[in-house]
Amino acid sequence: MKKEFEQLNIIDNFLMNEIANDAEVGEAACREIVSSLLQRKIGEVRIIPQKNIPPGLPNQRGIILDVEIEENIDNQEDGLPGINVYDVEPHRKPKNKENLPKRTRFYQAKIDSRRLKSGERDFGKLPNLYIIFILDYDPFGFDRVCYTFDNACVEVPELRYDDGLEIIYFNTTGTVGGNESIRNMLHFIENSTRENAVDDATLKMYDYVRQVKEQEVSKMRFMTYKDYFAEYYADEIEEAKEKAKKEAIEEVKKEVSEEVKKEVREEIKKEAREEAKKEADIRHTIKLICKKLVKGKTLDEIADDIEENADVIRPLYETAVYFSPEYDEEKVYEAYLKDCVS
């Protein structure tokens, strides 16, 4: 179902980007979201909403980051970078199955690729990177509120692999793990209404949402956004309709084919039953004729005895006579069939 602007929630990309892009509330709102979900204080931030990272070549794929947040941190003696980077991706469940871990891997590679200048040899200058997906479905099926991944050594689990990368999937439907403040924020992100603003953090977020939704410029941008995507996906929609039509035709053909096969099978069974009955009747008549011939009876006498028309049983009678005096019923039947074919 298509939503109107007033019905949007933070998990909807457009509203998330409008909030992040807002000069008055953007930094505070993004800081509140990240701080609540990661359960730590976030320092001074710079917001880069809807960041497009183009492909290296025309035939390669780029990415669009929903919200990129740079947090300034003090340089450490051990050479840690001066910023933390948070890629925040609100993401509704797609209609088609997707490989979320490999999508995340691709995003991480594209984000890191632009963080070092050409010729830079000190990889220690790469910032810490947190890729945060906020999902309205469980991506792994364990009912967890949060799934956190960072690299470690398989052979020595206690050996930390400090590459500065952490990938976190938040599940708004999860019930296991997390704490009350995390769950409150996730529920508000999924359904950004006053009823779900139940603590200080979500009350602040509700105020930010309200301020953005009251802006006429945001409403106008949403109308343009809807029109743009309607036009942008028009060809894809037509292709999808055509594909669905072809699939429906193939499905109908398959159903018709199965129905025809069923009818043919029934017809074959019917014909086989009729052939079997006809064969049984002929064999039975041959058996009766042979028994009568052994007793020396004529065609007319046999016809009277078995209550059949003499002209009808004549071919069987004449064939049986040929095999006198044994009157082998099987040989009579086979000879009769050959006569019928010839």
N, C-alpha and C positions, 0 to 999 in steps of 0.2 A: 504494500500500500504506500503511495506517495505521501510524503509529509509536507505540511505547511511550515513556514518558518517558526511560528510559535510552538510547534510540536517537537522541534529538534532537541536532541540531547547532546551532551558533550561527546559521547561516543560517535556521534555523526561527524564526519570529517569537516563539513562546512562550518558548523558551530565551533568546533574546537579551533579551527584556524581563525575564525572571526575573533574569538576571545584572545588567542595568542597574539593576533595582529593589532589588537586594540592598544592605543597609546597609553590609556589610563590604567587599564586593568591587566594587560597582557602579561607583564613580568610577574606581578603578584599572583595571578591565577596559575601560571605555569609552575612557579615556585611552590605554591600550595599543593598542587597535584603531586609533583615529584617528591616533595618533603613528606606528604602523608603516606604515599605508597612505599617509599624507601625507608621511612621511619628515621629520618635524620634531617638535621638542619641544612638547608641549601642557601649558599651565600649569594652574592651579587650575580645576576644572570643577564645574558643577552639573548633575545628570542629571534629565531630565524624561521618564521612560519612558511609552510608549503615550499620547501627548498627543492628546486629541480637540479638534479645532478645528471648532466647529459652523458650519452654514451661516448666512448673513445672514438668509435667509427660510426659512419651512417647506418651500417647494417647491424649494429649492436644495440643492446638495450640500456636505457638509463633508468633512473628511479626518481620518484617524488617523495620526499620526506614530509610527513604531515607537520610535525613541529620539531625543530632542532633547537636545543637549549644549550648554551655555553655558560658554564659556571666558572667564575674566576676563583682560583685557589692560590695560596702562597706557594711559591717554588720551594721545594724541599732540598735538603742537602744531598739526598741521594739522586737528584736529577729528575724527579718526577715533573711532568709537564705542568704548565701554569693554568690549565683549564680542564674541567671535566665536560665531556660532551654527552648529552642525553637526547637520543632519538625517540620521541614519544609517538606511538602509532595506535590511535584508536581504530579498532578493526571489527566490523560486524561479520558474522558468519557468512562466508560466500556461498552462492548457490551451488557452485561446482567445487569438488574436493581440491585442496591445494596442499603443496608440500611446504608447510610453514617453516620448518627448520632450514631448508635450503633457500627459501626466500630470505630468511634472516641472514644466512651466510652471505648471500649476494649483496644485501643492503650493507652489511658490515664492510665488505670489500670495497664497495663504491664510496662509502663514507671515509674510510681510511685513506683511499687512494688520493684524495685531494688535500690531505693534511700535511704532506711534506713537499717542500719545493724541489724542483729539479736539481739534481746533484747533491741533495742532502744525504749525508752518510750516517747521521746520528738518529737511529730509529727510536731512541729514548725520548725524542721530542714528540712522538705520537701522543696525543692526549688519552686519558682513560675514556673509554667509550661504553655507555650503557644504552643498550637497545631495549626499549620498553614497549611491549605490545599490551594493549588493554582490550581484551576480547569479551564478547558477550556469549561465549561458548567455551566448553572445556576442550583444549586442543589435544590432550593426552589421555583423558578418560579416568583420572584418579580423583576427581572431585576436589582438587586442590585450589585454594584461593590464589596461590602463587607458585610458579615453577621457575627456579633460578638456575642458570647454567653458567659455569665458568670452567676454564680448562684446568686439567690436572693430569698427573702422570698415571698411566694405567698400572704399571708395575709397582710404583711407589705412591700410593694414594695420598699419603701425608705430604708429598712433595708438591708444593704449590707452583703453578706455572703462571708467573705474574706477567701476562701480556697486556693487562689493563682492560680486558674485554669482559663484560658481564651482560648476559642476555636474560631478560626477565619477561615471563608471560603472566599477566594478571587475568584471572578468570572471574568475571562478575557473577557467575552462577555457582562458584565453588563454596563449599561449606567446611572444608578441612584446612587447618592452618591459618596463618595470618592472625590479625587481632581485630578488635572492634573498630578501631579508627580506620584501618585499611579497608575492611568490609563496608564501612559507612561511605567511604570515598568511592569505592567501586560501584556501590548501588546508586550513588548520586550521579556518577558519570554515565551509567546506563540509563537512568531515568531522572533527569535533572529537574525535579519538581520541588516545590516548597515542602511537601510531605516527607521527602527524603533528605532534607537539610536538618540533621538531627544532632550535630555537634558543631564546635566552633569552626572547624575547617570547612565542612559542607555548607554551613550558613554563609561563610565568606564566599564560597563558590556560587551559591545561589544568588548572592548579591551581584557577583560579576556577570553571571548569566543574564540576570534581569536587566542590567545596564546595557549589555550588548543587544539584547532582543528589543529594547526600547528605541534603538537607533534606526532612523529611517534609512540611512545609508547602508546598513547591514541588510535591511529588508530588500532594498533595491538590488544589492549585490546577489542576494539569494535568488531573486527573480531571473537575473542575468545568468546565474549559475545553472538554474533549472533549464532555461532555454538553451544554453550552450551545450549541456550534456544531452538534451533531447536531440539537438541537431548533430552533435558529435557521434552519438550512438545510433543515429537513424539508419545508416547503412548496415551496422551490425545487427540492429533489430530486424531489418528486412532479411538479412542473411539467416538470422536465427529462425524467422518465420518460414523461410523457404526450406531450411534444413528440417524444421519440425514437420512441414508439409510432406517432404520426401520420406521422412521417417514414418509418418502416418500412412502414406501410400504403401510403403514397404510392409508395414504391419498389417494393413488390410489385405495386401497380396498374400502375405503369409497365412493369414486366417482363411482366406478364400482357398488357397492351395491346400491347407489342411482339411478344409471342408470337402474339397473335390476329391482328395485322396481317400477320405472317409467314405464318400459316396461310391468311389471306384472299388474300394475294398468290399463294401457291402454288395455291390453288383457282382463282383467276382465270386464272393461267397455264395450268392444266390445262384449264379450260373453253375458253380461247382456242385452245389447241392442238387440242382436239376439234372446235371450230367450224371452224378452218382446214382440218383434215383432211376434215370433212364437205363443206365448200365445194369443196375440191379434187376429191373423189370425184364430186360432182354435175357439176362442170364437165367432168370427164373423160368421164362417161357421156353428157352432152349432146354433146360432141365426137364420140363414137363414133356416137351416134344420127343426128346431122346428116350424117355421112359415108355412112351406110347409106341414109338417105333420098334423098340425091343419086343413089344407084344404083337407086332405085325399090323398095327392099325394104319389106316389110310389118312390122307390129309383132312378129308371131310369128317371122318370119325374123331380125329384128334381135335379138330376145331370145335366139334360138338362137346367133347369131354371137358375141354378147358374153357369153354364158353367164349371163344374168340372167333372173329370173322376169318374164314379160310383164306381170303385174298391178303389179309393183314399178316398172317403168320406164314404165308407161302415162302418168302425168301428164307426164313429161318428153317422151315421144313426141308426145302431143297438142299440147303447147305448141310443139314444134319444127315440127310440120306447119303450124301457123298462119303460120309465117314462110317458107313455100315461095314461090319456089324458091331464095331466097338462103341460107336457113338460117344467119342470122347468130348465131353461138354466144353472143355477149355479150347480144344482144337476147333470145334464148331464155332465158338465165339470169335476166335482170332480170324478164322476164314471169313466169317460174316462181316467183320470190320473191314477186311481187305476188299471184299466185294463192294461194300458201301463206298470206300474211298475211290475205287476204280470206276 
